[in-house]
Amino acid sequence: MVPDEQLYKFGTPSDDLFILLAGQLVVRAPTGQDIAYIPPIGIVGEMGVLTDEPRSADVFCMEEAMGFEITKAGLINLFLADGSICRKILLNLVKTLSQKLYDTNAEIQKLRDEQKRDDAPKDDIFLY
């Protein structure tokens, strides 16, 4: 993949996931805001593959990158062929999704704390 190449587009079907081996990806909200950076050995697209929901964000390549795609059909066939691999993959996906949820919760708390600071009453009295 080359810089600025789009891997996933918001709203499109989630037919595969991507495991990044080298380079860096950026996950971008439909508003254009960067919401996550994916380093090597990172996974993108797993949520939609597991839930059959459309893509929840755009994903772009930030620099030259390499990885591999696993289609939903290929993943299901692998699960049926080897229960041991199935368990390992599902455990890793649960860990990945849990970490993303943890990070999102931390970001929400940070934003709430900032809002509380911004909403705090300010004194208009100055002592000289």
C-alpha positions in Angstrom: 0.0 0.0 0.0 1.1 3.5 -0.7 0.6 6.7 1.4 -2.9 8.2 1.2 -4.3 5.0 -0.3 -7.8 4.2 1.1 -8.2 0.7 2.6 -11.8 1.0 3.9 -14.6 3.5 3.2 -17.2 4.5 5.7 -20.6 2.8 5.2 -19.4 0.1 2.8 -19.9 -3.6 3.6 -17.5 -5.3 6.0 -16.4 -8.3 4.1 -12.9 -8.6 5.4 -10.4 -7.5 8.1 -6.8 -6.3 7.6 -3.8 -7.1 9.7 -1.1 -4.5 9.3 2.5 -6.0 9.3 4.5 -2.8 8.5 3.7 0.9 8.1 0.9 2.8 9.7 -2.8 3.3 9.1 -5.1 6.1 10.2 -8.8 5.6 11.1 -10.7 8.7 10.1 -14.3 9.6 11.1 -16.7 10.7 8.4 -16.2 14.3 9.6 -12.5 14.0 8.6 -11.1 13.8 12.1 -8.4 11.3 12.8 -9.6 9.0 15.5 -7.0 6.3 15.7 -3.6 5.3 14.4 -2.9 1.6 13.7 0.7 0.5 14.2 2.2 -2.8 12.9 0.4 -6.0 14.0 -2.7 -3.9 14.4 -6.1 -5.0 13.1 -8.8 -3.0 11.3 -12.1 -4.1 10.1 -12.7 -6.7 12.7 -15.8 -5.1 14.2 -17.8 -5.2 11.0 -16.7 -8.7 10.1 -18.0 -10.0 13.4 -21.2 -8.0 13.5 -22.1 -7.7 9.8 -22.4 -3.9 10.2 -21.0 -1.6 7.5 -17.7 0.1 8.0 -17.8 2.6 10.8 -14.9 4.8 9.5 -12.5 5.4 6.7 -9.1 3.9 6.9 -6.1 5.3 5.0 -2.5 4.4 4.7 -0.2 7.0 6.3 3.1 5.6 4.9 4.1 2.7 2.7 2.5 -0.3 4.4 2.2 -4.1 4.1 -0.3 -6.5 5.6 -2.8 -9.1 4.7 -6.5 -9.3 4.3 -8.7 -12.1 5.8 -12.1 -12.3 4.2 -15.1 -13.2 6.3 -15.6 -16.4 4.3 -12.0 -17.4 4.8 -12.2 -16.7 8.5 -15.3 -18.9 8.8 -13.7 -21.7 6.8 -10.6 -21.5 9.1 -12.9 -21.6 12.2 -14.6 -24.7 10.8 -11.4 -26.4 9.9 -9.4 -25.9 13.1 -11.1 -25.2 16.4 -7.7 -24.4 18.1 -7.0 -21.6 15.7 -10.5 -20.4 16.0 -10.2 -20.0 19.8 -6.8 -18.2 19.4 -8.1 -15.8 16.8 -11.3 -15.1 18.7 -9.4 -14.5 21.9 -7.1 -12.0 20.1 -10.1 -10.3 18.6 -11.7 -9.9 22.0 -8.5 -8.5 23.4 -8.2 -6.1 20.6 -11.8 -4.9 20.9 -11.5 -4.7 24.7 -8.5 -2.4 24.3 -10.3 -0.2 21.8 -13.2 0.1 24.2 -10.9 0.9 27.1 -9.1 3.6 25.1 -12.5 5.0 24.0 -13.7 5.2 27.6 -10.5 6.9 28.6 -10.9 9.5 25.9 -14.6 10.1 26.8 -13.5 10.7 30.5 -10.8 13.1 29.3 -13.3 15.1 27.3 -15.8 15.2 30.2 -13.1 16.4 32.5 -12.1 19.1 30.0 -15.8 20.1 29.7 -16.1 20.4 33.5 -13.1 22.7 33.6 -14.5 24.8 30.8 -17.9 25.0 32.4 -16.5 25.9 35.9 -17.6 29.4 37.1 -15.0 32.0 36.5 -14.5 34.9 38.9 -14.7 38.3 37.3 -13.0 40.0 40.3 -9.4 40.8 40.0 -7.3 41.8 42.9 -4.4 44.1 42.3 
